[in-house]
Amino acid sequence: MQILINIAITIATIAFMEAFSWFIHKYLFHGPLWFIHKTHHQQRHGWFELNDVFSIGFAVLALWLMWLGHTMLDYRFWLGTGISIYGTVYFIFHDWFIHNRFKAFRSTNRYLMGIRRAHKIHHKSTEKNPSEEFGLLVASRKWFK
């Protein structure tokens, strides 16, 4: 039974991270934290951009939670695991597939292409506003046609 609870915590954390990421992307990154996030909407000169500090912050949080819960494998460990899995998915989808930080991931999958289109629309603006499509894994249906 505990295994199912741990799996549920991990999956719920992944789902929460998508909703939470959408919220902070729209209201914080395109709000008071724009001075950091704007580096992601500009042409990158080099491997890293200032915006990567957000990913580092989430990684530190995930590792800290996993460390706190590692001896008993309690809920904190599984929360950290869910955040880590979401971060891995973020890296693969966002950095690798959408922004081509590595040139090896190509697809014609309808879902993946819709996510890519939505994200490209998001980046159409290099300004704080207007902007749309703030999610990573979820986007408006219009981009999947």
Secondary structure by P-SEA (a helix, b strand, c coil): caaaaaaaaaaaaaaaaaaaaaaaaacccccccccccccccccccccccccaaaaaaaaaaaaaaaaaccccccaaaaaaaaaaaaaaaaaacccccccccccccccccaaaaaaaaaaaaaacccccccccccccccccccccc
